[in-house]
Amino acid sequence: MQEFAPMVGEETIQRERRKAKELKNTTWWKNKKASGICHYCRNHFQPNELTMDHLIPIIRGGLSIKANLVPSCKDCNNKKKYSLPQDFQP
């Protein structure tokens, strides 16, 4: 992957990370992870093994809103990094 220049400032990144952290404690997120399915590779995991991923990364202007957040296995989340979903192959 090529080096990526952030499209948003540090203040925006921190604000969106705080919002995501708050959403992790909601019933909505717990239900989202309960299926145990990674959004990208579609493999099954224990819900506690899934992480929160932004479809459009914060650094590329994505927001911490329900429509932009999906459960992801740690491997897919690490591989995707700052990629957009259409540019990522698990």
Biopython code that builds the backbone (N, CA, C, O; Angstrom):
import numpy as np
from Bio.PDB.StructureBuilder import StructureBuilder

atoms = [
    (1, "MET", "N", (0.835, -1.171, 0.000)),
    (1, "MET", "CA", (0.000, 0.000, 0.000)),
    (1, "MET", "C", (0.885, 1.240, 0.000)),
    (1, "MET", "O", (1.916, 1.285, 0.670)),
    (2, "GLN", "N", (0.469, 2.234, -0.754)),
    (2, "GLN", "CA", (1.223, 3.466, -0.814)),
    (2, "GLN", "C", (0.960, 4.299, 0.430)),
    (2, "GLN", "O", (-0.056, 4.135, 1.106)),
    (3, "GLU", "N", (1.896, 5.196, 0.718)),
    (3, "GLU", "CA", (1.712, 6.088, 1.851)),
    (3, "GLU", "C", (0.503, 6.966, 1.586)),
    (3, "GLU", "O", (0.227, 7.332, 0.443)),
    (4, "PHE", "N", (-0.216, 7.303, 2.647)),
    (4, "PHE", "CA", (-1.471, 8.021, 2.495)),
    (4, "PHE", "C", (-1.439, 9.326, 3.277)),
    (4, "PHE", "O", (-1.065, 9.347, 4.449)),
    (5, "ALA", "N", (-1.833, 10.414, 2.623)),
    (5, "ALA", "CA", (-1.912, 11.716, 3.288)),
    (5, "ALA", "C", (-3.326, 11.898, 3.833)),
    (5, "ALA", "O", (-4.294, 11.777, 3.083)),
    (6, "PRO", "N", (-3.457, 12.185, 5.117)),
    (6, "PRO", "CA", (-4.789, 12.360, 5.715)),
    (6, "PRO", "C", (-5.596, 13.448, 5.023)),
    (6, "PRO", "O", (-5.060, 14.477, 4.613)),
    (7, "MET", "N", (-6.901, 13.199, 4.901)),
    (7, "MET", "CA", (-7.801, 14.173, 4.300)),
    (7, "MET", "C", (-8.452, 15.050, 5.370)),
    (7, "MET", "O", (-9.101, 16.045, 5.047)),
    (8, "VAL", "N", (-8.280, 14.683, 6.640)),
    (8, "VAL", "CA", (-8.884, 15.440, 7.744)),
    (8, "VAL", "C", (-7.816, 15.745, 8.790)),
    (8, "VAL", "O", (-6.756, 15.121, 8.815)),
    (9, "GLY", "N", (-8.111, 16.704, 9.642)),
    (9, "GLY", "CA", (-7.164, 17.105, 10.673)),
    (9, "GLY", "C", (-7.214, 16.213, 11.894)),
    (9, "GLY", "O", (-8.137, 15.416, 12.065)),
    (10, "GLU", "N", (-6.217, 16.356, 12.732)),
    (10, "GLU", "CA", (-6.093, 15.547, 13.949)),
    (10, "GLU", "C", (-7.286, 15.728, 14.878)),
    (10, "GLU", "O", (-7.723, 14.769, 15.514)),
    (11, "GLU", "N", (-7.811, 16.931, 14.964)),
    (11, "GLU", "CA", (-8.969, 17.184, 15.829)),
    (11, "GLU", "C", (-10.182, 16.368, 15.372)),
    (11, "GLU", "O", (-10.897, 15.803, 16.199)),
    (12, "THR", "N", (-10.409, 16.308, 14.081)),
    (12, "THR", "CA", (-11.519, 15.524, 13.530)),
    (12, "THR", "C", (-11.307, 14.043, 13.788)),
    (12, "THR", "O", (-12.244, 13.335, 14.158)),
    (13, "ILE", "N", (-10.091, 13.574, 13.596)),
    (13, "ILE", "CA", (-9.775, 12.163, 13.839)),
    (13, "ILE", "C", (-10.067, 11.808, 15.290)),
    (13, "ILE", "O", (-10.705, 10.789, 15.556)),
    (14, "GLN", "N", (-9.618, 12.617, 16.221)),
    (14, "GLN", "CA", (-9.837, 12.354, 17.642)),
    (14, "GLN", "C", (-11.327, 12.379, 17.998)),
    (14, "GLN", "O", (-11.797, 11.542, 18.768)),
    (15, "ARG", "N", (-12.064, 13.338, 17.438)),
    (15, "ARG", "CA", (-13.501, 13.435, 17.703)),
    (15, "ARG", "C", (-14.228, 12.172, 17.214)),
    (15, "ARG", "O", (-15.068, 11.624, 17.928)),
    (16, "GLU", "N", (-13.909, 11.719, 16.012)),
    (16, "GLU", "CA", (-14.577, 10.541, 15.454)),
    (16, "GLU", "C", (-14.176, 9.272, 16.208)),
    (16, "GLU", "O", (-14.993, 8.362, 16.348)),
    (17, "ARG", "N", (-12.960, 9.195, 16.687)),
    (17, "ARG", "CA", (-12.544, 8.042, 17.498)),
    (17, "ARG", "C", (-13.298, 8.007, 18.822)),
    (17, "ARG", "O", (-13.668, 6.936, 19.303)),
    (18, "ARG", "N", (-13.525, 9.179, 19.409)),
    (18, "ARG", "CA", (-14.315, 9.238, 20.650)),
    (18, "ARG", "C", (-15.740, 8.762, 20.396)),
    (18, "ARG", "O", (-16.296, 8.007, 21.194)),
    (19, "LYS", "N", (-16.331, 9.197, 19.292)),
    (19, "LYS", "CA", (-17.690, 8.761, 18.953)),
    (19, "LYS", "C", (-17.738, 7.245, 18.769)),
    (19, "LYS", "O", (-18.663, 6.592, 19.253)),
    (20, "ALA", "N", (-16.754, 6.685, 18.077)),
    (20, "ALA", "CA", (-16.709, 5.234, 17.850)),
    (20, "ALA", "C", (-16.587, 4.494, 19.173)),
    (20, "ALA", "O", (-17.237, 3.468, 19.374)),
    (21, "LYS", "N", (-15.768, 5.004, 20.067)),
    (21, "LYS", "CA", (-15.592, 4.370, 21.374)),
    (21, "LYS", "C", (-16.905, 4.365, 22.142)),
    (21, "LYS", "O", (-17.223, 3.382, 22.812)),
    (22, "GLU", "N", (-17.664, 5.436, 22.056)),
    (22, "GLU", "CA", (-18.969, 5.499, 22.718)),
    (22, "GLU", "C", (-19.935, 4.483, 22.109)),
    (22, "GLU", "O", (-20.689, 3.832, 22.832)),
    (23, "LEU", "N", (-19.914, 4.346, 20.785)),
    (23, "LEU", "CA", (-20.803, 3.398, 20.113)),
    (23, "LEU", "C", (-20.474, 1.946, 20.462)),
    (23, "LEU", "O", (-21.356, 1.089, 20.423)),
    (24, "LYS", "N", (-19.221, 1.664, 20.800)),
    (24, "LYS", "CA", (-18.842, 0.294, 21.161)),
    (24, "LYS", "C", (-19.578, -0.205, 22.401)),
    (24, "LYS", "O", (-19.706, -1.413, 22.601)),
    (25, "ASN", "N", (-20.052, 0.698, 23.219)),
    (25, "ASN", "CA", (-20.742, 0.320, 24.452)),
    (25, "ASN", "C", (-22.259, 0.231, 24.293)),
    (25, "ASN", "O", (-22.967, 0.016, 25.277)),
    (26, "THR", "N", (-22.761, 0.392, 23.088)),
    (26, "THR", "CA", (-24.209, 0.396, 22.880)),
    (26, "THR", "C", (-24.739, -0.998, 22.567)),
    (26, "THR", "O", (-24.003, -1.875, 22.115)),
    (27, "THR", "N", (-26.007, -1.177, 22.813)),
    (27, "THR", "CA", (-26.681, -2.427, 22.469)),
    (27, "THR", "C", (-26.615, -2.651, 20.967)),
    (27, "THR", "O", (-26.467, -3.787, 20.515)),
    (28, "TRP", "N", (-26.723, -1.585, 20.192)),
    (28, "TRP", "CA", (-26.644, -1.700, 18.726)),
    (28, "TRP", "C", (-25.352, -2.410, 18.306)),
    (28, "TRP", "O", (-25.392, -3.340, 17.501)),
    (29, "TRP", "N", (-24.213, -1.976, 18.844)),
    (29, "TRP", "CA", (-22.936, -2.574, 18.454)),
    (29, "TRP", "C", (-22.815, -4.008, 18.961)),
    (29, "TRP", "O", (-22.320, -4.881, 18.247)),
    (30, "LYS", "N", (-23.258, -4.249, 20.174)),
    (30, "LYS", "CA", (-23.204, -5.609, 20.720)),
    (30, "LYS", "C", (-24.037, -6.562, 19.867)),
    (30, "LYS", "O", (-23.625, -7.700, 19.642)),
    (31, "ASN", "N", (-25.196, -6.120, 19.391)),
    (31, "ASN", "CA", (-26.018, -6.938, 18.501)),
    (31, "ASN", "C", (-25.344, -7.127, 17.139)),
    (31, "ASN", "O", (-25.429, -8.198, 16.539)),
    (32, "LYS", "N", (-24.684, -6.090, 16.666)),
    (32, "LYS", "CA", (-23.989, -6.154, 15.372)),
    (32, "LYS", "C", (-22.877, -7.215, 15.412)),
    (32, "LYS", "O", (-22.697, -7.965, 14.452)),
    (33, "LYS", "N", (-22.140, -7.272, 16.517)),
    (33, "LYS", "CA", (-21.051, -8.245, 16.664)),
    (33, "LYS", "C", (-21.556, -9.648, 16.980)),
    (33, "LYS", "O", (-20.848, -10.627, 16.743)),
    (34, "ALA", "N", (-22.760, -9.756, 17.505)),
    (34, "ALA", "CA", (-23.279, -11.039, 17.987)),
    (34, "ALA", "C", (-23.337, -12.109, 16.905)),
    (34, "ALA", "O", (-23.252, -13.298, 17.211)),
    (35, "SER", "N", (-23.481, -11.708, 15.649)),
    (35, "SER", "CA", (-23.525, -12.693, 14.560)),
    (35, "SER", "C", (-22.190, -13.420, 14.437)),
    (35, "SER", "O", (-22.141, -14.566, 13.993)),
    (36, "GLY", "N", (-21.103, -12.747, 14.834)),
    (36, "GLY", "CA", (-19.780, -13.347, 14.759)),
    (36, "GLY", "C", (-19.212, -13.413, 13.358)),
    (36, "GLY", "O", (-18.250, -14.141, 13.116)),
    (37, "ILE", "N", (-19.791, -12.662, 12.425)),
    (37, "ILE", "CA", (-19.348, -12.720, 11.026)),
    (37, "ILE", "C", (-18.573, -11.457, 10.663)),
    (37, "ILE", "O", (-19.043, -10.340, 10.879)),
    (38, "CYS", "N", (-17.384, -11.652, 10.110)),
    (38, "CYS", "CA", (-16.574, -10.537, 9.620)),
    (38, "CYS", "C", (-17.229, -9.984, 8.348)),
    (38, "CYS", "O", (-17.593, -10.744, 7.451)),
    (39, "HIS", "N", (-17.372, -8.681, 8.281)),
    (39, "HIS", "CA", (-17.989, -8.024, 7.129)),
    (39, "HIS", "C", (-17.227, -8.298, 5.832)),
    (39, "HIS", "O", (-17.832, -8.354, 4.761)),
    (40, "TYR", "N", (-15.928, -8.467, 5.918)),
    (40, "TYR", "CA", (-15.102, -8.594, 4.715)),
    (40, "TYR", "C", (-14.887, -10.032, 4.262)),
    (40, "TYR", "O", (-15.202, -10.369, 3.120)),
    (41, "CYS", "N", (-14.361, -10.879, 5.127)),
    (41, "CYS", "CA", (-14.039, -12.252, 4.716)),
    (41, "CYS", "C", (-15.207, -13.213, 4.922)),
    (41, "CYS", "O", (-15.184, -14.334, 4.413)),
    (42, "ARG", "N", (-16.226, -12.780, 5.663)),
    (42, "ARG", "CA", (-17.436, -13.563, 5.931)),
    (42, "ARG", "C", (-17.182, -14.807, 6.782)),
    (42, "ARG", "O", (-18.059, -15.664, 6.894)),
    (43, "ASN", "N", (-16.008, -14.915, 7.376)),
    (43, "ASN", "CA", (-15.710, -16.025, 8.274)),
    (43, "ASN", "C", (-16.369, -15.778, 9.625)),
    (43, "ASN", "O", (-16.684, -14.644, 9.987)),
    (44, "HIS", "N", (-16.571, -16.880, 10.367)),
    (44, "HIS", "CA", (-17.195, -16.792, 11.686)),
    (44, "HIS", "C", (-16.137, -16.716, 12.780)),
    (44, "HIS", "O", (-15.110, -17.392, 12.723)),
    (45, "PHE", "N", (-16.411, -15.877, 13.776)),
    (45, "PHE", "CA", (-15.516, -15.663, 14.906)),
    (45, "PHE", "C", (-16.359, -15.547, 16.167)),
    (45, "PHE", "O", (-17.575, -15.374, 16.095)),
    (46, "GLN", "N", (-15.720, -15.640, 17.305)),
    (46, "GLN", "CA", (-16.383, -15.311, 18.553)),
    (46, "GLN", "C", (-16.622, -13.791, 18.522)),
    (46, "GLN", "O", (-15.754, -13.050, 18.063)),
    (47, "PRO", "N", (-17.756, -13.325, 18.991)),
    (47, "PRO", "CA", (-18.021, -11.881, 18.947)),
    (47, "PRO", "C", (-16.905, -11.024, 19.558)),
    (47, "PRO", "O", (-16.623, -9.930, 19.067)),
    (48, "ASN", "N", (-16.277, -11.516, 20.620)),
    (48, "ASN", "CA", (-15.203, -10.719, 21.239)),
    (48, "ASN", "C", (-13.932, -10.675, 20.393)),
    (48, "ASN", "O", (-13.013, -9.920, 20.708)),
    (49, "GLU", "N", (-13.864, -11.469, 19.329)),
    (49, "GLU", "CA", (-12.711, -11.447, 18.427)),
    (49, "GLU", "C", (-12.893, -10.449, 17.281)),
    (49, "GLU", "O", (-11.967, -10.218, 16.504)),
    (50, "LEU", "N", (-14.084, -9.859, 17.177)),
    (50, "LEU", "CA", (-14.345, -8.894, 16.112)),
    (50, "LEU", "C", (-14.040, -7.475, 16.580)),
    (50, "LEU", "O", (-14.230, -7.136, 17.748)),
    (51, "THR", "N", (-13.569, -6.660, 15.655)),
    (51, "THR", "CA", (-13.257, -5.268, 15.944)),
    (51, "THR", "C", (-14.207, -4.376, 15.154)),
    (51, "THR", "O", (-14.884, -4.828, 14.231)),
    (52, "MET", "N", (-14.244, -3.119, 15.527)),
    (52, "MET", "CA", (-15.057, -2.140, 14.810)),
    (52, "MET", "C", (-14.213, -1.546, 13.686)),
    (52, "MET", "O", (-13.089, -1.096, 13.908)),
    (53, "ASP", "N", (-14.771, -1.552, 12.480)),
    (53, "ASP", "CA", (-14.059, -0.966, 11.341)),
    (53, "ASP", "C", (-14.942, 0.069, 10.665)),
    (53, "ASP", "O", (-16.153, -0.112, 10.540)),
    (54, "HIS", "N", (-14.322, 1.148, 10.235)),
    (54, "HIS", "CA", (-15.008, 2.176, 9.462)),
    (54, "HIS", "C", (-14.906, 1.799, 7.987)),
    (54, "HIS", "O", (-13.801, 1.645, 7.466)),
    (55, "LEU", "N", (-16.042, 1.648, 7.309)),
    (55, "LEU", "CA", (-16.016, 1.346, 5.879)),
    (55, "LEU", "C", (-15.196, 2.406, 5.149)),
    (55, "LEU", "O", (-14.268, 2.093, 4.403)),
    (56, "ILE", "N", (-15.554, 3.651, 5.376)),
    (56, "ILE", "CA", (-14.739, 4.766, 4.882)),
    (56, "ILE", "C", (-13.914, 5.215, 6.080)),
    (56, "ILE", "O", (-14.466, 5.757, 7.037)),
    (57, "PRO", "N", (-12.617, 5.001, 6.044)),
    (57, "PRO", "CA", (-11.772, 5.324, 7.201)),
    (57, "PRO", "C", (-11.878, 6.795, 7.623)),
    (57, "PRO", "O", (-12.067, 7.685, 6.793)),
    (58, "ILE", "N", (-11.755, 7.019, 8.906)),
    (58, "ILE", "CA", (-11.814, 8.383, 9.442)),
    (58, "ILE", "C", (-10.807, 9.272, 8.722)),
    (58, "ILE", "O", (-11.121, 10.405, 8.357)),
    (59, "ILE", "N", (-9.623, 8.769, 8.523)),
    (59, "ILE", "CA", (-8.540, 9.553, 7.921)),
    (59, "ILE", "C", (-8.878, 9.982, 6.480)),
    (59, "ILE", "O", (-8.271, 10.904, 5.936)),
    (60, "ARG", "N", (-9.864, 9.286, 5.877)),
    (60, "ARG", "CA", (-10.298, 9.624, 4.516)),
    (60, "ARG", "C", (-11.636, 10.343, 4.518)),
    (60, "ARG", "O", (-12.286, 10.468, 3.480)),
    (61, "GLY", "N", (-12.046, 10.817, 5.698)),
    (61, "GLY", "CA", (-13.272, 11.602, 5.792)),
    (61, "GLY", "C", (-14.487, 10.837, 6.284)),
    (61, "GLY", "O", (-15.581, 11.398, 6.346)),
    (62, "GLY", "N", (-14.319, 9.560, 6.636)),
    (62, "GLY", "CA", (-15.428, 8.772, 7.149)),
    (62, "GLY", "C", (-15.833, 9.202, 8.542)),
    (62, "GLY", "O", (-15.026, 9.726, 9.310)),
    (63, "LEU", "N", (-17.096, 8.971, 8.854)),
    (63, "LEU", "CA", (-17.628, 9.361, 10.151)),
    (63, "LEU", "C", (-17.908, 8.136, 11.013)),
    (63, "LEU", "O", (-18.059, 7.025, 10.506)),
    (64, "SER", "N", (-17.974, 8.354, 12.305)),
    (64, "SER", "CA", (-18.332, 7.284, 13.235)),
    (64, "SER", "C", (-19.844, 7.289, 13.413)),
    (64, "SER", "O", (-20.369, 7.690, 14.452)),
    (65, "ILE", "N", (-20.527, 6.832, 12.369)),
    (65, "ILE", "CA", (-21.976, 6.701, 12.377)),
    (65, "ILE", "C", (-22.307, 5.253, 12.059)),
    (65, "ILE", "O", (-21.501, 4.544, 11.457)),
    (66, "LYS", "N", (-23.489, 4.815, 12.461)),
    (66, "LYS", "CA", (-23.869, 3.413, 12.313)),
    (66, "LYS", "C", (-23.726, 2.908, 10.880)),
    (66, "LYS", "O", (-23.307, 1.769, 10.672)),
    (67, "ALA", "N", (-24.061, 3.717, 9.905)),
    (67, "ALA", "CA", (-23.995, 3.293, 8.506)),
    (67, "ALA", "C", (-22.564, 3.072, 8.022)),
    (67, "ALA", "O", (-22.354, 2.454, 6.979)),
    (68, "ASN", "N", (-21.586, 3.568, 8.762)),
    (68, "ASN", "CA", (-20.184, 3.463, 8.344)),
    (68, "ASN", "C", (-19.373, 2.487, 9.201)),
    (68, "ASN", "O", (-18.161, 2.369, 9.022)),
    (69, "LEU", "N", (-20.025, 1.796, 10.121)),
    (69, "LEU", "CA", (-19.312, 0.912, 11.043)),
    (69, "LEU", "C", (-19.736, -0.540, 10.847)),
    (69, "LEU", "O", (-20.925, -0.852, 10.790)),
    (70, "VAL", "N", (-18.743, -1.421, 10.743)),
    (70, "VAL", "CA", (-19.014, -2.846, 10.547)),
    (70, "VAL", "C", (-18.087, -3.676, 11.427)),
    (70, "VAL", "O", (-16.997, -3.226, 11.780)),
    (71, "PRO", "N", (-18.522, -4.899, 11.788)),
    (71, "PRO", "CA", (-17.627, -5.798, 12.514)),
    (71, "PRO", "C", (-16.609, -6.408, 11.551)),
    (71, "PRO", "O", (-16.947, -6.782, 10.428)),
    (72, "SER", "N", (-15.386, -6.501, 11.999)),
    (72, "SER", "CA", (-14.312, -7.019, 11.160)),
    (72, "SER", "C", (-13.380, -7.872, 12.014)),
    (72, "SER", "O", (-13.124, -7.552, 13.175)),
    (73, "CYS", "N", (-12.872, -8.960, 11.430)),
    (73, "CYS", "CA", (-11.858, -9.721, 12.148)),
    (73, "CYS", "C", (-10.585, -8.877, 12.188)),
    (73, "CYS", "O", (-10.398, -7.981, 11.365)),
    (74, "LYS", "N", (-9.732, -9.166, 13.131)),
    (74, "LYS", "CA", (-8.518, -8.366, 13.297)),
    (74, "LYS", "C", (-7.625, -8.431, 12.068)),
    (74, "LYS", "O", (-6.982, -7.445, 11.710)),
    (75, "ASP", "N", (-7.584, -9.597, 11.422)),
    (75, "ASP", "CA", (-6.743, -9.751, 10.234)),
    (75, "ASP", "C", (-7.225, -8.836, 9.102)),
    (75, "ASP", "O", (-6.428, -8.111, 8.506)),
    (76, "CYS", "N", (-8.519, -8.872, 8.811)),
    (76, "CYS", "CA", (-9.059, -8.012, 7.749)),
    (76, "CYS", "C", (-8.911, -6.537, 8.108)),
    (76, "CYS", "O", (-8.560, -5.726, 7.252)),
    (77, "ASN", "N", (-9.176, -6.182, 9.366)),
    (77, "ASN", "CA", (-9.063, -4.796, 9.785)),
    (77, "ASN", "C", (-7.629, -4.291, 9.604)),
    (77, "ASN", "O", (-7.422, -3.171, 9.136)),
    (78, "ASN", "N", (-6.652, -5.101, 9.967)),
    (78, "ASN", "CA", (-5.251, -4.702, 9.815)),
    (78, "ASN", "C", (-4.848, -4.614, 8.348)),
    (78, "ASN", "O", (-4.084, -3.725, 7.973)),
    (79, "LYS", "N", (-5.340, -5.509, 7.524)),
    (79, "LYS", "CA", (-4.995, -5.490, 6.100)),
    (79, "LYS", "C", (-5.655, -4.316, 5.379)),
    (79, "LYS", "O", (-5.058, -3.722, 4.481)),
    (80, "LYS", "N", (-6.879, -3.985, 5.766)),
    (80, "LYS", "CA", (-7.625, -2.921, 5.084)),
    (80, "LYS", "C", (-7.010, -1.552, 5.353)),
    (80, "LYS", "O", (-6.899, -0.735, 4.439)),
    (81, "LYS", "N", (-6.616, -1.296, 6.575)),
    (81, "LYS", "CA", (-6.046, -0.011, 6.989)),
    (81, "LYS", "C", (-6.867, 1.168, 6.485)),
    (81, "LYS", "O", (-7.996, 1.371, 6.932)),
    (82, "TYR", "N", (-6.309, 1.952, 5.554)),
    (82, "TYR", "CA", (-6.958, 3.168, 5.070)),
    (82, "TYR", "C", (-7.663, 2.966, 3.737)),
    (82, "TYR", "O", (-8.113, 3.933, 3.122)),
    (83, "SER", "N", (-7.762, 1.723, 3.287)),
    (83, "SER", "CA", (-8.397, 1.444, 1.998)),
    (83, "SER", "C", (-9.906, 1.656, 2.060)),
    (83, "SER", "O", (-10.525, 1.554, 3.119)),
    (84, "LEU", "N", (-10.471, 1.948, 0.913)),
    (84, "LEU", "CA", (-11.914, 1.952, 0.788)),
    (84, "LEU", "C", (-12.368, 0.523, 0.512)),
    (84, "LEU", "O", (-11.581, -0.274, 0.003)),
    (85, "PRO", "N", (-13.609, 0.177, 0.832)),
    (85, "PRO", "CA", (-14.058, -1.209, 0.649)),
    (85, "PRO", "C", (-13.840, -1.737, -0.765)),
    (85, "PRO", "O", (-13.462, -2.897, -0.934)),
    (86, "GLN", "N", (-14.070, -0.913, -1.778)),
    (86, "GLN", "CA", (-13.907, -1.380, -3.160)),
    (86, "GLN", "C", (-12.441, -1.637, -3.531)),
    (86, "GLN", "O", (-12.163, -2.310, -4.523)),
    (87, "ASP", "N", (-11.517, -1.109, -2.747)),
    (87, "ASP", "CA", (-10.092, -1.296, -3.023)),
    (87, "ASP", "C", (-9.481, -2.415, -2.189)),
    (87, "ASP", "O", (-8.297, -2.717, -2.334)),
    (88, "PHE", "N", (-10.277, -3.034, -1.319)),
    (88, "PHE", "CA", (-9.751, -4.026, -0.394)),
    (88, "PHE", "C", (-10.188, -5.442, -0.794)),
    (88, "PHE", "O", (-11.367, -5.694, -1.040)),
    (89, "GLN", "N", (-9.236, -6.336, -0.853)),
    (89, "GLN", "CA", (-9.492, -7.759, -1.091)),
    (89, "GLN", "C", (-9.005, -8.552, 0.102)),
    (89, "GLN", "O", (-7.803, -8.585, 0.365)),
    (90, "PRO", "N", (-9.927, -9.210, 0.851)),
    (90, "PRO", "CA", (-9.478, -9.972, 2.033)),
    (90, "PRO", "C", (-8.609, -11.156, 1.665)),
    (90, "PRO", "O", (-8.157, -11.888, 2.546)),
]
sb = StructureBuilder()
sb.init_structure("model")
sb.init_model(0)
sb.init_chain("A")
sb.init_seg("    ")
for serial, (resi, resn, name, xyz) in enumerate(atoms, 1):
    if name == "N":
        sb.init_residue(resn, " ", resi, " ")
    sb.init_atom(name, np.array(xyz, "f"), 0.0, 1.0, " ", f" {name:<3s}", serial, name[0])
structure = sb.get_structure()
